[in-house]
Amino acid sequence: MTTNNLVAKIWSFCDTLRDDGVSYSDYLEQLTFLLFLKMADEYEKGPQKRKSGIPEKYNWDSIFSKSGGKLESHYVELLKELGKEAGMLGQIFTKAQNKIQDPAKLDRLVKMIGKETWVSMETDVKGDMYEGLLEKNAQDTKSGAGQYFTPRDLIKAIVECVRPEPKKTIADPACGTGGFFLSSYDFLTDKTNYKLDKEETRFLKEETFHGWEIVASTARMCLMNLFLHNIGDITSEPPVKREDALLTKPSELFDYILANPPFGKKSSITITNSDGKEEKEELTYNRNDFWVTTTNKQLNFLQHIVSMLKTTGKAAVVLPDNVLFEGGVGETVRKKLMEKVDLHTILRLPTGIFYAQGVKANVLFFDAKPASKDVMTKEVWIFDYRTNISHTLKKSPLKFSDLKEFVECYNPKNRNERKETWSIQNPEGRWKKFSYDDIIARDKTSLDIFWLRDDNMLDLENLPEPEVLAQEIIENIEAALDSFKEVALKLEN
């Protein structure tokens, strides 16, 4: 069965369940539970004889042999009890709940999963199947799942530039459903890049990846995604921790950090007030290893990522525009970033490629360096893949081929031999470098740099969509308000 057929078959049942109020995300969660149980059963009964640690009372046979009300009540008990187990098993079933209230439909889903033999499938087939389901889930904008899903073609281009090496660690402090891990895995297992020996293969499966994800449902989908791609093991400690990565200074340093921290500028926690109502309260991370203390989530993630790198480490991080131009603490972070690491490349991304509408984002590439009094950033190369570029999620989605010019300009195998495509003779060139002195002289040390003529500014018929303009206005007002708050706070002090 092809990947597309498998995705279509499994996903088609969701349309039936939607009539019962089961969302795409809830359906995918139930699939995750059942797939894991079925595969664990196949491993135990197959030639591998791998013990899963699942109590016999709650294994696959225990649900496959039941139907009706007995199946439903047993399934509810199973989810609750397996969530108490250790390792990957407990992480997969943490806070698990049955969202399929009709026992007949739950039975049908169990039987559908039971008909396939998953372990014997090619890793590409079952892995791509689950990735296909995750992407379909991300397209359901009402669920908000899109914020955890970075376009896979963008991730592939980033990984092609970074070129991770075997027997080195890769971390993501906001790993979502694991897109950066899987693309790195594909790159490392591609025989045109490396021919891995036995020890390198073992390291890749068991020690390479380290992730953090604060949302329980997203963390379990990430773990299942990795498991289906043959990363990690049922009985081992999971490669993804379900916790807020920003809370503490990292206890371990890594070779590569690849990340797309969640959109939204403010960090917050949910608290219950005296009336029993839940309220959100702004969260400030007081860490002595941070350059600044702020409630700005993006600036906190950027500081945290720098703190996670070995002195020889490399990072590529997707961040929104406000990180490049905001004054106050934003300016301080930019200055410190260029002083402490080599911020060598910025890719300006177009709108219309993320499931969150109107997002203007960039990819920052930087290398860590040993502590020094010297400024580490000498020049920043910028590729403008935004001006006069138009993408939409359905009609004109971003493809890897669209970023091929950027990857070539980046010159992954020898960054010292880069050449600008912009010149006075070629003012339409999208690849241009700026010295540290050029940038530090700019207002607020802004890295929001562009030089191409925007045709939309000259053509009123091609103005951005109203929701995009509205989002830009909101972001500008919020940035100004944050700056005023910082001034007010200094005056109070």
FENRAUR-V168446 format. One record per residue. N is the residue number from 0. RES is the residue in one small letter. NEAR is the number of other ideal C-beta (glycine too) atoms within 8 Angstrom. D_LAST is the distance of its C-alpha to the last C-alpha in Angstrom with 1 decimal. Layout:
N & RES & NEAR & D_LAST
N & RES & NEAR & D_LAST
This chain:
0 & m & 5 & 67.1
1 & t & 6 & 64.7
2 & t & 10 & 61.0
3 & n & 7 & 61.0
4 & n & 8 & 63.7
5 & l & 12 & 61.9
6 & v & 12 & 58.6
7 & a & 8 & 60.6
8 & k & 9 & 62.5
9 & i & 11 & 59.6
10 & w & 9 & 57.4
11 & s & 8 & 60.2
12 & f & 11 & 60.1
13 & c & 10 & 56.5
14 & d & 7 & 57.9
15 & t & 9 & 60.0
16 & l & 11 & 57.1
17 & r & 9 & 54.9
18 & d & 6 & 57.3
19 & d & 10 & 56.2
20 & g & 5 & 52.5
21 & v & 11 & 51.9
22 & s & 11 & 49.3
23 & y & 11 & 49.7
24 & s & 11 & 46.9
25 & d & 10 & 48.6
26 & y & 13 & 51.9
27 & l & 12 & 50.6
28 & e & 13 & 49.2
29 & q & 13 & 52.6
30 & l & 12 & 54.3
31 & t & 12 & 52.0
32 & f & 12 & 53.0
33 & l & 12 & 56.7
34 & l & 13 & 56.8
35 & f & 11 & 55.3
36 & l & 12 & 57.8
37 & k & 13 & 60.7
38 & m & 11 & 59.9
39 & a & 13 & 59.4
40 & d & 12 & 62.8
41 & e & 12 & 64.4
42 & y & 12 & 63.0
43 & e & 11 & 64.4
44 & k & 5 & 67.8
45 & g & 8 & 68.2
46 & p & 3 & 69.3
47 & q & 6 & 65.8
48 & k & 6 & 66.0
49 & r & 8 & 62.2
50 & k & 6 & 60.9
51 & s & 12 & 58.0
52 & g & 9 & 57.1
53 & i & 11 & 57.6
54 & p & 6 & 59.4
55 & e & 6 & 62.9
56 & k & 5 & 62.2
57 & y & 10 & 59.5
58 & n & 13 & 60.9
59 & w & 10 & 62.2
60 & d & 7 & 65.6
61 & s & 12 & 64.2
62 & i & 13 & 63.0
63 & f & 9 & 65.7
64 & s & 5 & 68.4
65 & k & 9 & 67.0
66 & s & 6 & 66.9
67 & g & 9 & 66.0
68 & g & 6 & 64.2
69 & k & 8 & 64.7
70 & l & 14 & 62.9
71 & e & 11 & 59.9
72 & s & 8 & 59.4
73 & h & 11 & 59.9
74 & y & 11 & 57.5
75 & v & 10 & 54.8
76 & e & 9 & 55.4
77 & l & 11 & 55.6
78 & l & 13 & 52.2
79 & k & 9 & 50.6
80 & e & 10 & 52.3
81 & l & 14 & 51.9
82 & g & 11 & 48.1
83 & k & 6 & 48.3
84 & e & 11 & 50.0
85 & a & 5 & 48.4
86 & g & 12 & 48.0
87 & m & 14 & 48.4
88 & l & 14 & 50.5
89 & g & 12 & 47.7
90 & q & 13 & 45.1
91 & i & 14 & 47.5
92 & f & 12 & 48.1
93 & t & 11 & 44.6
94 & k & 6 & 44.0
95 & a & 12 & 47.3
96 & q & 6 & 48.9
97 & n & 10 & 52.1
98 & k & 10 & 51.4
99 & i & 12 & 55.1
100 & q & 5 & 56.5
101 & d & 7 & 60.1
102 & p & 10 & 62.0
103 & a & 7 & 64.6
104 & k & 11 & 62.0
105 & l & 13 & 60.3
106 & d & 11 & 63.8
107 & r & 9 & 64.5
108 & l & 13 & 61.3
109 & v & 12 & 62.2
110 & k & 9 & 65.7
111 & m & 10 & 64.4
112 & i & 11 & 62.3
113 & g & 9 & 65.2
114 & k & 5 & 67.6
115 & e & 7 & 65.9
116 & t & 6 & 66.1
117 & w & 10 & 62.6
118 & v & 9 & 62.7
119 & s & 5 & 65.7
120 & m & 9 & 64.0
121 & e & 5 & 62.8
122 & t & 9 & 59.1
123 & d & 7 & 58.6
124 & v & 12 & 60.2
125 & k & 12 & 58.3
126 & g & 13 & 55.0
127 & d & 9 & 55.3
128 & m & 13 & 56.4
129 & y & 12 & 53.1
130 & e & 11 & 51.1
131 & g & 11 & 53.0
132 & l & 13 & 52.2
133 & l & 13 & 48.4
134 & e & 10 & 48.6
135 & k & 11 & 50.4
136 & n & 13 & 47.8
137 & a & 11 & 45.0
138 & q & 9 & 46.9
139 & d & 12 & 46.6
140 & t & 7 & 43.4
141 & k & 5 & 43.2
142 & s & 9 & 42.5
143 & g & 6 & 39.6
144 & a & 12 & 41.3
145 & g & 12 & 41.1
146 & q & 9 & 37.5
147 & y & 10 & 38.9
148 & f & 14 & 41.7
149 & t & 11 & 41.2
150 & p & 10 & 44.3
151 & r & 10 & 46.6
152 & d & 12 & 47.9
153 & l & 14 & 44.4
154 & i & 13 & 44.0
155 & k & 11 & 47.4
156 & a & 13 & 46.5
157 & i & 13 & 43.3
158 & v & 15 & 45.4
159 & e & 10 & 48.1
160 & c & 12 & 45.6
161 & v & 12 & 44.0
162 & r & 10 & 47.4
163 & p & 11 & 46.6
164 & e & 7 & 49.1
165 & p & 9 & 51.1
166 & k & 6 & 49.9
167 & k & 9 & 46.2
168 & t & 10 & 43.5
169 & i & 16 & 41.9
170 & a & 12 & 38.8
171 & d & 13 & 37.0
172 & p & 15 & 33.8
173 & a & 13 & 34.4
174 & c & 14 & 38.2
175 & g & 12 & 39.2
176 & t & 11 & 43.0
177 & g & 12 & 43.4
178 & g & 12 & 44.3
179 & f & 16 & 43.0
180 & f & 16 & 44.9
181 & l & 14 & 48.1
182 & s & 13 & 48.1
183 & s & 15 & 47.5
184 & y & 13 & 50.3
185 & d & 10 & 52.6
186 & f & 12 & 51.8
187 & l & 13 & 52.5
188 & t & 9 & 55.7
189 & d & 8 & 57.0
190 & k & 6 & 60.0
191 & t & 3 & 59.5
192 & n & 7 & 56.2
193 & y & 10 & 57.1
194 & k & 4 & 60.0
195 & l & 9 & 58.3
196 & d & 6 & 60.2
197 & k & 5 & 60.3
198 & e & 7 & 57.4
199 & e & 11 & 55.2
200 & t & 9 & 56.2
201 & r & 9 & 55.3
202 & f & 11 & 51.9
203 & l & 14 & 51.2
204 & k & 10 & 52.1
205 & e & 9 & 50.4
206 & e & 6 & 47.6
207 & t & 12 & 46.4
208 & f & 13 & 44.1
209 & h & 10 & 40.9
210 & g & 14 & 38.9
211 & w & 14 & 36.3
212 & e & 13 & 36.3
213 & i & 9 & 34.3
214 & v & 7 & 36.8
215 & a & 8 & 39.9
216 & s & 9 & 42.4
217 & t & 11 & 41.3
218 & a & 14 & 41.4
219 & r & 15 & 44.9
220 & m & 13 & 46.0
221 & c & 16 & 44.7
222 & l & 15 & 46.6
223 & m & 13 & 49.7
224 & n & 15 & 49.4
225 & l & 15 & 49.3
226 & f & 13 & 52.1
227 & l & 12 & 54.3
228 & h & 10 & 53.7
229 & n & 7 & 54.9
230 & i & 12 & 51.4
231 & g & 12 & 50.7
232 & d & 7 & 53.2
233 & i & 12 & 53.7
234 & t & 10 & 53.5
235 & s & 9 & 50.8
236 & e & 5 & 47.1
237 & p & 10 & 45.7
238 & p & 11 & 44.1
239 & v & 14 & 41.4
240 & k & 8 & 38.8
241 & r & 10 & 37.7
242 & e & 7 & 34.0
243 & d & 6 & 30.5
244 & a & 10 & 30.6
245 & l & 10 & 26.8
246 & l & 6 & 26.3
247 & t & 5 & 27.3
248 & k & 6 & 27.9
249 & p & 8 & 31.5
250 & s & 4 & 34.1
251 & e & 5 & 36.5
252 & l & 7 & 36.4
253 & f & 13 & 38.5
254 & d & 11 & 40.6
255 & y & 14 & 39.8
256 & i & 16 & 37.1
257 & l & 15 & 38.2
258 & a & 15 & 36.0
259 & n & 9 & 35.1
260 & p & 11 & 32.0
261 & p & 7 & 32.1
262 & f & 7 & 31.1
263 & g & 5 & 28.1
264 & k & 8 & 24.6
265 & k & 8 & 22.8
266 & s & 12 & 23.4
267 & s & 9 & 24.1
268 & i & 7 & 26.0
269 & t & 8 & 28.4
270 & i & 8 & 28.1
271 & t & 7 & 30.4
272 & n & 8 & 29.0
273 & s & 3 & 30.7
274 & d & 4 & 33.2
275 & g & 5 & 34.3
276 & k & 6 & 33.0
277 & e & 7 & 31.4
278 & e & 8 & 28.0
279 & k & 8 & 26.0
280 & e & 8 & 22.5
281 & e & 8 & 20.2
282 & l & 8 & 20.5
283 & t & 8 & 18.0
284 & y & 10 & 19.9
285 & n & 5 & 18.2
286 & r & 10 & 20.6
287 & n & 4 & 20.3
288 & d & 6 & 22.9
289 & f & 11 & 20.9
290 & w & 6 & 19.3
291 & v & 10 & 16.5
292 & t & 7 & 15.3
293 & t & 8 & 16.1
294 & t & 9 & 18.2
295 & n & 14 & 20.5
296 & k & 12 & 23.8
297 & q & 12 & 25.5
298 & l & 13 & 22.9
299 & n & 13 & 23.0
300 & f & 15 & 26.8
301 & l & 14 & 26.9
302 & q & 14 & 24.9
303 & h & 13 & 27.0
304 & i & 13 & 30.2
305 & v & 12 & 29.5
306 & s & 10 & 29.0
307 & m & 12 & 32.4
308 & l & 14 & 34.5
309 & k & 8 & 36.9
310 & t & 7 & 36.7
311 & t & 5 & 39.7
312 & g & 14 & 38.5
313 & k & 12 & 38.4
314 & a & 17 & 36.5
315 & a & 13 & 37.0
316 & v & 14 & 34.4
317 & v & 12 & 34.6
318 & l & 13 & 31.2
319 & p & 12 & 30.5
320 & d & 10 & 29.8
321 & n & 13 & 26.1
322 & v & 15 & 25.6
323 & l & 12 & 27.3
324 & f & 12 & 25.4
325 & e & 14 & 22.0
326 & g & 8 & 19.1
327 & g & 9 & 15.7
328 & v & 11 & 16.3
329 & g & 14 & 19.9
330 & e & 11 & 20.4
331 & t & 10 & 18.9
332 & v & 14 & 21.4
333 & r & 13 & 24.3
334 & k & 10 & 23.8
335 & k & 10 & 23.7
336 & l & 13 & 26.6
337 & m & 16 & 28.8
338 & e & 8 & 28.0
339 & k & 8 & 28.9
340 & v & 14 & 31.7
341 & d & 9 & 34.4
342 & l & 12 & 33.6
343 & h & 11 & 37.1
344 & t & 14 & 37.8
345 & i & 15 & 36.4
346 & l & 12 & 38.8
347 & r & 11 & 37.8
348 & l & 12 & 39.3
349 & p & 10 & 40.8
350 & t & 10 & 40.1
351 & g & 10 & 42.8
352 & i & 11 & 43.0
353 & f & 11 & 40.6
354 & y & 11 & 41.3
355 & a & 8 & 37.9
356 & q & 8 & 38.6
357 & g & 11 & 37.1
358 & v & 10 & 35.2
359 & k & 10 & 34.6
360 & a & 10 & 34.4
361 & n & 14 & 34.9
362 & v & 14 & 36.1
363 & l & 13 & 34.3
364 & f & 15 & 36.5
365 & f & 13 & 35.2
366 & d & 10 & 36.5
367 & a & 12 & 34.8
368 & k & 10 & 35.4
369 & p & 4 & 35.3
370 & a & 3 & 32.2
371 & s & 6 & 32.4
372 & k & 2 & 30.7
373 & d & 4 & 32.4
374 & v & 7 & 31.1
375 & m & 11 & 33.2
376 & t & 14 & 33.5
377 & k & 7 & 36.1
378 & e & 9 & 36.9
379 & v & 14 & 36.3
380 & w & 14 & 39.3
381 & i & 13 & 38.8
382 & f & 13 & 41.5
383 & d & 11 & 41.2
384 & y & 12 & 43.0
385 & r & 10 & 41.3
386 & t & 10 & 42.4
387 & n & 7 & 45.7
388 & i & 7 & 46.0
389 & s & 7 & 46.8
390 & h & 12 & 46.9
391 & t & 8 & 47.3
392 & l & 8 & 47.5
393 & k & 4 & 51.1
394 & k & 4 & 53.0
395 & s & 6 & 51.4
396 & p & 11 & 49.5
397 & l & 11 & 48.0
398 & k & 6 & 50.6
399 & f & 8 & 50.5
400 & s & 5 & 52.9
401 & d & 9 & 50.3
402 & l & 13 & 48.0
403 & k & 9 & 50.9
404 & e & 7 & 50.2
405 & f & 13 & 46.7
406 & v & 11 & 47.9
407 & e & 7 & 50.5
408 & c & 12 & 48.0
409 & y & 13 & 45.7
410 & n & 9 & 48.7
411 & p & 9 & 47.9
412 & k & 4 & 50.6
413 & n & 5 & 49.6
414 & r & 8 & 46.2
415 & n & 4 & 47.1
416 & e & 6 & 49.9
417 & r & 11 & 47.8
418 & k & 4 & 48.9
419 & e & 9 & 47.1
420 & t & 10 & 49.0
421 & w & 11 & 47.2
422 & s & 8 & 48.7
423 & i & 4 & 49.6
424 & q & 4 & 53.0
425 & n & 8 & 51.5
426 & p & 10 & 48.4
427 & e & 6 & 48.6
428 & g & 10 & 47.9
429 & r & 14 & 45.2
430 & w & 12 & 44.4
431 & k & 12 & 42.4
432 & k & 9 & 40.4
433 & f & 10 & 37.3
434 & s & 8 & 36.3
435 & y & 11 & 32.9
436 & d & 6 & 32.6
437 & d & 8 & 33.5
438 & i & 14 & 30.7
439 & i & 9 & 27.9
440 & a & 5 & 28.8
441 & r & 9 & 28.4
442 & d & 4 & 25.5
443 & k & 9 & 22.7
444 & t & 11 & 25.3
445 & s & 11 & 26.9
446 & l & 10 & 29.8
447 & d & 7 & 31.0
448 & i & 10 & 34.0
449 & f & 8 & 37.3
450 & w & 7 & 40.2
451 & l & 10 & 43.1
452 & r & 7 & 44.2
453 & d & 8 & 43.5
454 & d & 8 & 46.7
455 & n & 9 & 45.1
456 & m & 6 & 43.2
457 & l & 6 & 46.7
458 & d & 8 & 48.4
459 & l & 4 & 47.2
460 & e & 4 & 49.6
461 & n & 6 & 47.7
462 & l & 7 & 44.2
463 & p & 7 & 42.3
464 & e & 6 & 42.8
465 & p & 5 & 40.8
466 & e & 8 & 38.9
467 & v & 11 & 37.8
468 & l & 10 & 36.6
469 & a & 9 & 34.8
470 & q & 11 & 33.0
471 & e & 11 & 32.0
472 & i & 8 & 30.6
473 & i & 8 & 28.6
474 & e & 11 & 27.2
475 & n & 8 & 26.2
476 & i & 8 & 24.5
477 & e & 10 & 22.6
478 & a & 12 & 21.5
479 & a & 8 & 20.3
480 & l & 8 & 18.5
481 & d & 11 & 16.7
482 & s & 11 & 15.6
483 & f & 8 & 14.3
484 & k & 8 & 12.3
485 & e & 10 & 10.7
486 & v & 8 & 10.0
487 & a & 8 & 8.7
488 & l & 8 & 6.3
489 & k & 7 & 5.1
490 & l & 6 & 5.4
491 & e & 5 & 3.8
492 & n & 4 & 0.0
